[in-house]
Every structure is written in C-alpha cells, then in structure tokens.
Amino acid sequence: MKFSGFLAGKIKTLPEDFIVKEKISLEVTPITSSKKLDDQYFLYELKKINWNTMDILIRIAKENNIPLREIQYGGKKDRYAITYQYITSKKMLTLPDAYKDKVELKLLGVTNSPMGTRSIIENEFTITIRSVQEKELDKFYQNLEFIKNHGFINYYDDQRFSSFKSDQGIPSFFLLTKDYEGFIKHYLTNTITTESKEAKDRKYEIEKNWENWQKCLSISKTNLEKNIFKYIIEHPDKKNLFQDCLNFLPTEEVRFMLSILQGYIWNHCVTNLITQNIPEENVVYFKTRVGNFAFLLKDDKLPFNEFPLIHPKIYEQKVYHPYFNQVLDYIRIHYLKNQDPIDLNINIKNQKLAIGFRKIKLIPKNFQILEVKNDDKYENRKMIRMQFSLHSGAYATMLLKRLLLRI
C-alpha cells in the first residue's frame, strides 16, 4: 500500500481565498402589488463570510419568529469562506442587525417551489492556493491535467465528519444495532474543535457523570440536554426510554446524522472497491481523520460508475453486498460494544436512510487557472487562483487534495 503526502500549499488563508456560488434551477419572478403570493415562496440570496449555514439560519428564524423548518435551503456551505446561496420562505425575512457586517440577505423575488438540494444545478468555486513552492509547479500542472481529463474520486471530505472520534466513531454508528443509549450519550457528549471551552468542559462532565441523571441535569445548559435528562428522571422504568429520547432531537439534525453515516460507509466502500479491482501500482492512498482513502494514478476503469448509499433495499443486491459487509464488519469490530445484528431499517422521527447513487469519479466543469503570481502573504512563494464548477454535494476540498497530491 503506497501512501502520498501533499505539495506545499495553503487554502482559506483569507475568506476571499475560497468563494462558493450556487447555481440553481428555480425560476424567479419580480414581486408586484397585483401578484397573488398565497402559493409563492420568497427567494433570497444569502451571502455570508466565515459563518456556518445552519448557525445563521437559526438566527434568521429567531429574528422572524418562525420555526427553522419554515426556511428552506439547498446545501450547507463552507464556514471559512465567502459563500452565496439561496433560501426560500413563505414569510418575508429580515436579517438581525448584529450580523450585517458578515452576512447579507437580498430579496430576489418569488418562486413557485421551495429551495432544496435538487434545486442546485452546481456550485461554482473560485479558490486561491497560497504558499506554493515554485519548484513544485510542474507537479501541480501534471495533477491539474489528470483531473481535467480523468477527474477525481468523489469522496465526502473531513468537514462532513466533524463528529468522528478515533475511539468511538460517529454517533449514528450506534443506530445500526439500535443501541439508543449509546447514540444519545455519544451525541450529547461529542465535541468538535470549533466549540467553546465551556461547551467542551460541560460535555466532559456529562460523560463522566453518565447514569447520575440528577447530576447530568444540573450540569445541562441547552434545552435539548435539559429535556432529555428531565425525561429520563421522570420515566426511570419506561420501556424504550432512550428510543423515546430521540424525539427531542431536531428533525434536521437527525437527517444530517443519517447522511453522515451513509457518507462514511460510501467512502470506505469506494476505497475497498478501488483496492480490490485496480492494480496496486496504479493506486495511492492518503490519510484522513476517518481512515485511509485511495486515489487513482491512471484512468483505470472501475466496475461501477456510481456506487449506492447504503439502504435496506440496496444492501442485499449481490454486486454491492460484499462491499457493504466489509465496512459494516469493520464498524462493528472497532466501534460497537454490543454484537447485536445490524439493522438498516432505521426510523427516527420519520427520517430514514436516503436511497440514491453517487458518482465515483467527477470531472469538474470549466476548470481554469485564472492567475499565478508571487504570493503577497508568504515570501518567496507563489499563489494560484483557479475556478471550476462541481455537482451539488461534491467537495471542492477533495478536488484540492488530488490537485496537491505529491506523486
């Protein structure tokens, strides 16, 4: 197994080094006094700088006294970037004054349909890579030509797996064996790097005092924590106690947790697919927070152009079953303490595993180098500004990993 590092280069040094713009299929019409708006959605362009999509949508919903579910969006955009995306609502929205220095909300008109993932045609990226060594430019251009002609492997990237811990995996692993207490515990105590020290310390204390429910309640700060521990205290002998606690989770969060599970399994299935079907000399591996993944060094043909997201109906199909089983066995051995049978018929708040296929290789559209010049931030280094478009759901950072591969 051959591993590769990466060429020297820095991304997201400044917000303007990573710009993302959605291109959507929704038709927008101007708002007129004579137009009936009963069945229409107001369409907005949301521009944000160094803001997480969900965090700012929560604040917009609160400002306008509506539930978060009444604001529709297509995708969660990068936090450390300048991003342009579209949202819809049946209600006209205003932006809280406190955030207007980093966020803009522009009313474009009305549309017949709500914004959603299927509304996004593609995302256009304008990216600057800094601190590039001039002596490595030739390798950079070789990788560029390979991607233009043959694409890159369409893995989900690390930002999707911020909840992953090397000793515990991700919370949704526990749902595979219906270990609902394990899921609730991991969900409430899992920390991510961007959280405050106060939040991390509180979660550590909850984990340390798990099963001392009164103590956990006294430590709790968020409404979710308080509601769950109050329910546990009030129903100590209730059957399916922790399964009932799942109802306190936001529906959007449940949906996202299930998609994280599917993304993890998809990534590892595709790496196994490459490893088992492509000559070893044509494969190189790179390390990520959730495991080692494979890139192709030549345009070898894979058994499939697409690979499915894990789903009960797809799991039993003979062509995919072995790949799914390899990954599920790995999860069971490394992360799940109980050895109960894995059950993919997960249903939490009417949220289930989504059915779908994801392209294995992606060739970016309109990939071009806009500028190569001396870096104005790093002495004796180059900066490269580029532009390309990717299908919705693809990660530009994964393209950049292949672009900067040291081979």
Beta strands, then each sheet from edge to edge (+ up, - down):
strand 1: 18-24
strand 2: 41-49
strand 3: 71-73
strand 4: 82-89
strand 5: 103-111
strand 6: 120-132
strand 7: 152-153
strand 8: 283-288
strand 9: 291-296
strand 10: 306-308
strand 11: 357-359
strand 12: 361-362
strand 13: 365-374
strand 14: 382-391
sheet 1: 3+ 4- 1- 6+ 14- 13+
sheet 2: 3+ 4- 2+ 5-
sheet 3: 7+ 12-
sheet 4: 8+ 9-
sheet 5: 10+ 11-
end
